[in-house]
Amino acid sequence: MNNKIQALNEAAFQRIFADYTQQEAPPQLVAGLISADQVLSTFTLGFKDGSVATETQFRIASMTKCFAAAMLLKLRDEQKIK
């Protein structure tokens, strides 16, 4: 990915999450923009119990179905399953 496109993607990524946090005011948020196994940009926000960093570990409840669905859709898109 050339540097100009990467910079535009990072700027758009930061803008999307900045807009979201102003509208929704989530208590904590960590997001990452990844391309070809490389972290291009990260965004962190924390209002509850102090600040949040990219290394912060979150407890996620019952996410197995979401991960399984995402993997199935990825395999379908890659035409590895029908």
N, CA, C and O atoms as a GROMACS GRO file, in nm:
protein
  328
    1MET      N    1   0.085  -0.117   0.000
    1MET     CA    2   0.000   0.000   0.000
    1MET      C    3   0.090   0.124   0.000
    1MET      O    4   0.183   0.134   0.080
    2ASN      N    5   0.062   0.217  -0.091
    2ASN     CA    6   0.150   0.334  -0.092
    2ASN      C    7   0.119   0.426   0.026
    2ASN      O    8   0.011   0.420   0.085
    3ASN      N    9   0.214   0.512   0.058
    3ASN     CA   10   0.205   0.594   0.179
    3ASN      C   11   0.087   0.690   0.179
    3ASN      O   12   0.027   0.715   0.283
    4LYS      N   13   0.053   0.746   0.060
    4LYS     CA   14  -0.060   0.840   0.054
    4LYS      C   15  -0.191   0.770   0.086
    4LYS      O   16  -0.274   0.822   0.160
    5ILE      N   17  -0.210   0.651   0.028
    5ILE     CA   18  -0.333   0.576   0.055
    5ILE      C   19  -0.338   0.535   0.201
    5ILE      O   20  -0.443   0.544   0.265
    6GLN      N   21  -0.226   0.489   0.254
    6GLN     CA   22  -0.221   0.449   0.394
    6GLN      C   23  -0.255   0.568   0.485
    6GLN      O   24  -0.330   0.552   0.581
    7ALA      N   25  -0.200   0.685   0.455
    7ALA     CA   26  -0.228   0.804   0.536
    7ALA      C   27  -0.376   0.841   0.530
    7ALA      O   28  -0.435   0.879   0.631
    8LEU      N   29  -0.436   0.831   0.410
    8LEU     CA   30  -0.579   0.860   0.396
    8LEU      C   31  -0.663   0.760   0.475
    8LEU      O   32  -0.758   0.798   0.542
    9ASN      N   33  -0.626   0.632   0.467
    9ASN     CA   34  -0.699   0.530   0.542
    9ASN      C   35  -0.690   0.556   0.692
    9ASN      O   36  -0.789   0.545   0.764
   10GLU      N   37  -0.572   0.589   0.740
   10GLU     CA   38  -0.553   0.615   0.883
   10GLU      C   39  -0.632   0.738   0.926
   10GLU      O   40  -0.694   0.737   1.033
   11ALA      N   41  -0.631   0.843   0.844
   11ALA     CA   42  -0.705   0.964   0.877
   11ALA      C   43  -0.855   0.936   0.881
   11ALA      O   44  -0.925   0.983   0.971
   12ALA      N   45  -0.905   0.860   0.784
   12ALA     CA   46  -1.047   0.826   0.781
   12ALA      C   47  -1.084   0.739   0.902
   12ALA      O   48  -1.188   0.759   0.963
   13PHE      N   49  -0.998   0.646   0.934
   13PHE     CA   50  -1.018   0.558   1.049
   13PHE      C   51  -1.030   0.640   1.177
   13PHE      O   52  -1.123   0.621   1.255
   14GLN      N   53  -0.936   0.730   1.199
   14GLN     CA   54  -0.937   0.815   1.319
   14GLN      C   55  -1.063   0.902   1.323
   14GLN      O   56  -1.123   0.920   1.428
   15ARG      N   57  -1.104   0.955   1.206
   15ARG     CA   58  -1.221   1.042   1.198
   15ARG      C   59  -1.350   0.964   1.231
   15ARG      O   60  -1.437   1.014   1.301
   16ILE      N   61  -1.360   0.841   1.179
   16ILE     CA   62  -1.478   0.758   1.204
   16ILE      C   63  -1.495   0.734   1.354
   16ILE      O   64  -1.605   0.750   1.407
   17PHE      N   65  -1.388   0.697   1.422
   17PHE     CA   66  -1.399   0.668   1.564
   17PHE      C   67  -1.414   0.795   1.648
   17PHE      O   68  -1.479   0.792   1.752
   18ALA      N   69  -1.355   0.904   1.605
   18ALA     CA   70  -1.375   1.030   1.676
   18ALA      C   71  -1.522   1.072   1.667
   18ALA      O   72  -1.580   1.114   1.767
   19ASP      N   73  -1.581   1.060   1.548
   19ASP     CA   74  -1.723   1.093   1.530
   19ASP      C   75  -1.811   1.001   1.614
   19ASP      O   76  -1.905   1.046   1.680
   20TYR      N   77  -1.780   0.872   1.611
   20TYR     CA   78  -1.859   0.774   1.687
   20TYR      C   79  -1.856   0.805   1.837
   20TYR      O   80  -1.960   0.803   1.904
   21THR      N   81  -1.739   0.834   1.888
   21THR     CA   82  -1.727   0.857   2.032
   21THR      C   83  -1.799   0.984   2.075
   21THR      O   84  -1.846   0.994   2.189
   22GLN      N   85  -1.808   1.083   1.986
   22GLN     CA   86  -1.882   1.204   2.020
   22GLN      C   87  -2.032   1.178   2.023
   22GLN      O   88  -2.104   1.236   2.104
   23GLN      N   89  -2.079   1.090   1.933
   23GLN     CA   90  -2.223   1.060   1.926
   23GLN      C   91  -2.267   0.961   2.032
   23GLN      O   92  -2.372   0.978   2.093
   24GLU      N   93  -2.187   0.856   2.055
   24GLU     CA   94  -2.229   0.746   2.141
   24GLU      C   95  -2.169   0.750   2.281
   24GLU      O   96  -2.228   0.694   2.374
   25ALA      N   97  -2.056   0.812   2.299
   25ALA     CA   98  -1.986   0.820   2.427
   25ALA      C   99  -1.971   0.684   2.495
   25ALA      O  100  -2.020   0.664   2.606
   26PRO      N  101  -1.902   0.589   2.429
   26PRO     CA  102  -1.882   0.458   2.491
   26PRO      C  103  -1.789   0.471   2.611
   26PRO      O  104  -1.705   0.560   2.614
   27PRO      N  105  -1.802   0.383   2.712
   27PRO     CA  106  -1.716   0.392   2.830
   27PRO      C  107  -1.570   0.361   2.798
   27PRO      O  108  -1.480   0.425   2.853
   28GLN      N  109  -1.544   0.264   2.709
   28GLN     CA  110  -1.408   0.230   2.669
   28GLN      C  111  -1.410   0.175   2.528
   28GLN      O  112  -1.506   0.109   2.488
   29LEU      N  113  -1.303   0.201   2.453
   29LEU     CA  114  -1.298   0.155   2.315
   29LEU      C  115  -1.154   0.142   2.272
   29LEU      O  116  -1.072   0.230   2.296
   30VAL      N  117  -1.122   0.029   2.206
   30VAL     CA  118  -0.994   0.009   2.141
   30VAL      C  119  -1.024  -0.048   2.004
   30VAL      O  120  -1.097  -0.146   1.993
   31ALA      N  121  -0.970   0.013   1.900
   31ALA     CA  122  -0.991  -0.037   1.764
   31ALA      C  123  -0.859  -0.031   1.689
   31ALA      O  124  -0.771   0.049   1.722
   32GLY      N  125  -0.846  -0.116   1.589
   32GLY     CA  126  -0.723  -0.119   1.510
   32GLY      C  127  -0.752  -0.131   1.362
   32GLY      O  128  -0.849  -0.197   1.323
   33LEU      N  129  -0.670  -0.068   1.281
   33LEU     CA  130  -0.677  -0.078   1.135
   33LEU      C  131  -0.560  -0.164   1.092
   33LEU      O  132  -0.444  -0.128   1.111
   34ILE      N  133  -0.591  -0.280   1.033
   34ILE     CA  134  -0.487  -0.378   0.998
   34ILE      C  135  -0.495  -0.409   0.850
   34ILE      O  136  -0.604  -0.427   0.795
   35SER      N  137  -0.379  -0.415   0.785
   35SER     CA  138  -0.370  -0.452   0.644
   35SER      C  139  -0.249  -0.543   0.625
   35SER      O  140  -0.138  -0.508   0.665
   36ALA      N  141  -0.272  -0.658   0.565
   36ALA     CA  142  -0.164  -0.753   0.536
   36ALA      C  143  -0.080  -0.782   0.661
   36ALA      O  144   0.043  -0.776   0.657
   37ASP      N  145  -0.149  -0.813   0.770
   37ASP     CA  146  -0.082  -0.849   0.896
   37ASP      C  147   0.002  -0.737   0.956
   37ASP      O  148   0.092  -0.764   1.036
   38GLN      N  149  -0.025  -0.615   0.919
   38GLN     CA  150   0.048  -0.500   0.973
   38GLN      C  151  -0.052  -0.403   1.035
   38GLN      O  152  -0.151  -0.366   0.972
   39VAL      N  153  -0.027  -0.362   1.158
   39VAL     CA  154  -0.113  -0.263   1.225
   39VAL      C  155  -0.080  -0.126   1.168
   39VAL      O  156   0.031  -0.076   1.183
   40LEU      N  157  -0.180  -0.066   1.101
   40LEU     CA  158  -0.159   0.065   1.041
   40LEU      C  159  -0.192   0.179   1.137
   40LEU      O  160  -0.126   0.283   1.136
   41SER      N  161  -0.295   0.158   1.219
   41SER     CA  162  -0.336   0.264   1.308
   41SER      C  163  -0.417   0.204   1.423
   41SER      O  164  -0.481   0.100   1.407
   42THR      N  165  -0.413   0.269   1.537
   42THR     CA  166  -0.496   0.227   1.650
   42THR      C  167  -0.569   0.347   1.706
   42THR      O  168  -0.527   0.462   1.688
   43PHE      N  169  -0.678   0.320   1.774
   43PHE     CA  170  -0.757   0.425   1.836
   43PHE      C  171  -0.799   0.375   1.973
   43PHE      O  172  -0.853   0.265   1.985
   44THR      N  173  -0.775   0.453   2.075
   44THR     CA  174  -0.816   0.415   2.210
   44THR      C  175  -0.894   0.528   2.275
   44THR      O  176  -0.870   0.646   2.247
   45LEU      N  177  -0.987   0.489   2.361
   45LEU     CA  178  -1.067   0.588   2.432
   45LEU      C  179  -1.111   0.525   2.563
   45LEU      O  180  -1.156   0.410   2.564
   46GLY      N  181  -1.100   0.594   2.672
   46GLY     CA  182  -1.145   0.539   2.798
   46GLY      C  183  -1.200   0.645   2.890
   46GLY      O  184  -1.131   0.742   2.923
   47PHE      N  185  -1.324   0.626   2.932
   47PHE     CA  186  -1.388   0.717   3.027
   47PHE      C  187  -1.408   0.650   3.162
   47PHE      O  188  -1.407   0.716   3.266
   48LYS      N  189  -1.427   0.518   3.160
   48LYS     CA  190  -1.461   0.446   3.282
   48LYS      C  191  -1.334   0.388   3.344
   48LYS      O  192  -1.258   0.320   3.275
   49ASP      N  193  -1.311   0.412   3.469
   49ASP     CA  194  -1.196   0.357   3.542
   49ASP      C  195  -1.062   0.397   3.480
   49ASP      O  196  -0.971   0.314   3.474
   50GLY      N  197  -1.048   0.518   3.437
   50GLY     CA  198  -0.919   0.564   3.385
   50GLY      C  199  -0.903   0.546   3.235
   50GLY      O  200  -1.000   0.524   3.163
   51SER      N  201  -0.780   0.555   3.191
   51SER     CA  202  -0.754   0.553   3.048
   51SER      C  203  -0.739   0.410   2.996
   51SER      O  204  -0.724   0.315   3.073
   52VAL      N  205  -0.745   0.397   2.866
   52VAL     CA  206  -0.734   0.269   2.797
   52VAL      C  207  -0.615   0.277   2.703
   52VAL      O  208  -0.592   0.380   2.640
   53ALA      N  209  -0.541   0.168   2.693
   53ALA     CA  210  -0.427   0.160   2.601
   53ALA      C  211  -0.450   0.044   2.504
   53ALA      O  212  -0.540  -0.038   2.524
   54THR      N  213  -0.370   0.038   2.400
   54THR     CA  214  -0.384  -0.071   2.303
   54THR      C  215  -0.356  -0.206   2.367
   54THR      O  216  -0.397  -0.309   2.313
   55GLU      N  217  -0.288  -0.208   2.480
   55GLU     CA  218  -0.256  -0.333   2.550
   55GLU      C  219  -0.364  -0.372   2.651
   55GLU      O  220  -0.356  -0.480   2.710
   56THR      N  221  -0.463  -0.288   2.671
   56THR     CA  222  -0.569  -0.316   2.768
   56THR      C  223  -0.643  -0.443   2.730
   56THR      O  224  -0.681  -0.461   2.614
   57GLN      N  225  -0.664  -0.529   2.827
   57GLN     CA  226  -0.740  -0.652   2.804
   57GLN      C  227  -0.884  -0.630   2.851
   57GLN      O  228  -0.908  -0.587   2.964
   58PHE      N  229  -0.978  -0.660   2.763
   58PHE     CA  230  -1.119  -0.645   2.793
   58PHE      C  231  -1.181  -0.782   2.815
   58PHE      O  232  -1.143  -0.880   2.750
   59ARG      N  233  -1.274  -0.788   2.904
   59ARG     CA  234  -1.353  -0.911   2.919
   59ARG      C  235  -1.461  -0.908   2.812
   59ARG      O  236  -1.540  -0.813   2.804
   60ILE      N  237  -1.465  -1.010   2.732
   60ILE     CA  238  -1.570  -1.017   2.631
   60ILE      C  239  -1.658  -1.137   2.661
   60ILE      O  240  -1.608  -1.248   2.682
   61ALA      N  241  -1.785  -1.115   2.664
   61ALA     CA  242  -1.879  -1.220   2.699
   61ALA      C  243  -1.937  -1.284   2.573
   61ALA      O  244  -1.967  -1.215   2.476
   62SER      N  245  -1.951  -1.411   2.576
   62SER     CA  246  -2.021  -1.489   2.474
   62SER      C  247  -1.999  -1.438   2.331
   62SER      O  248  -2.095  -1.405   2.261
   63MET      N  249  -1.875  -1.433   2.290
   63MET     CA  250  -1.842  -1.385   2.155
   63MET      C  251  -1.820  -1.500   2.056
   63MET      O  252  -1.791  -1.475   1.939
   64THR      N  253  -1.831  -1.624   2.101
   64THR     CA  254  -1.802  -1.739   2.016
   64THR      C  255  -1.886  -1.738   1.890
   64THR      O  256  -1.834  -1.764   1.781
   65LYS      N  257  -2.015  -1.709   1.903
   65LYS     CA  258  -2.103  -1.711   1.786
   65LYS      C  259  -2.061  -1.604   1.684
   65LYS      O  260  -2.066  -1.628   1.564
   66CYS      N  261  -2.022  -1.488   1.731
   66CYS     CA  262  -1.978  -1.381   1.640
   66CYS      C  263  -1.851  -1.421   1.566
   66CYS      O  264  -1.841  -1.400   1.445
   67PHE      N  265  -1.755  -1.479   1.638
   67PHE     CA  266  -1.631  -1.522   1.572
   67PHE      C  267  -1.659  -1.634   1.473
   67PHE      O  268  -1.605  -1.635   1.363
   68ALA      N  269  -1.743  -1.729   1.512
   68ALA     CA  270  -1.775  -1.841   1.422
   68ALA      C  271  -1.846  -1.790   1.296
   68ALA      O  272  -1.814  -1.834   1.186
   69ALA      N  273  -1.938  -1.698   1.312
   69ALA     CA  274  -2.009  -1.642   1.197
   69ALA      C  275  -1.913  -1.566   1.105
   69ALA      O  276  -1.921  -1.578   0.983
   70ALA      N  277  -1.822  -1.488   1.163
   70ALA     CA  278  -1.725  -1.414   1.082
   70ALA      C  279  -1.635  -1.509   1.004
   70ALA      O  280  -1.606  -1.485   0.887
   71MET      N  281  -1.591  -1.617   1.068
   71MET     CA  282  -1.506  -1.714   0.999
   71MET      C  283  -1.581  -1.784   0.887
   71MET      O  284  -1.526  -1.806   0.778
   72LEU      N  285  -1.708  -1.820   0.912
   72LEU     CA  286  -1.788  -1.883   0.807
   72LEU      C  287  -1.807  -1.789   0.687
   72LEU      O  288  -1.798  -1.833   0.572
   73LEU      N  289  -1.833  -1.664   0.714
   73LEU     CA  290  -1.850  -1.567   0.605
   73LEU      C  291  -1.719  -1.549   0.528
   73LEU      O  292  -1.721  -1.537   0.405
   74LYS      N  293  -1.607  -1.547   0.598
   74LYS     CA  294  -1.477  -1.536   0.532
   74LYS      C  295  -1.450  -1.657   0.443
   74LYS      O  296  -1.406  -1.642   0.329
   75LEU      N  297  -1.477  -1.776   0.496
   75LEU     CA  298  -1.458  -1.898   0.416
   75LEU      C  299  -1.552  -1.901   0.295
   75LEU      O  300  -1.513  -1.945   0.187
   76ARG      N  301  -1.675  -1.853   0.314
   76ARG     CA  302  -1.769  -1.845   0.202
   76ARG      C  303  -1.718  -1.748   0.096
   76ARG      O  304  -1.722  -1.780  -0.023
   77ASP      N  305  -1.671  -1.631   0.139
   77ASP     CA  306  -1.621  -1.531   0.045
   77ASP      C  307  -1.500  -1.582  -0.033
   77ASP      O  308  -1.480  -1.547  -0.149
   78GLU      N  309  -1.419  -1.664   0.033
   78GLU     CA  310  -1.301  -1.723  -0.032
   78GLU      C  311  -1.338  -1.848  -0.111
   78GLU      O  312  -1.251  -1.916  -0.166
   79GLN      N  313  -1.468  -1.880  -0.117
   79GLN     CA  314  -1.523  -1.996  -0.189
   79GLN      C  315  -1.460  -2.128  -0.143
   79GLN      O  316  -1.441  -2.220  -0.222
   80LYS      N  317  -1.430  -2.134  -0.015
   80LYS     CA  318  -1.378  -2.259   0.042
   80LYS      C  319  -1.489  -2.346   0.097
   80LYS      O  320  -1.470  -2.464   0.122
   81ILE      N  321  -1.609  -2.285   0.116
   81ILE     CA  322  -1.728  -2.360   0.153
   81ILE      C  323  -1.844  -2.308   0.070
   81ILE      O  324  -1.839  -2.197   0.017
   82LYS      N  325  -1.948  -2.389   0.059
   82LYS     CA  326  -2.067  -2.346  -0.017
   82LYS      C  327  -2.186  -2.338   0.074
   82LYS      O  328  -2.295  -2.304   0.030
   0.00000   0.00000   0.00000
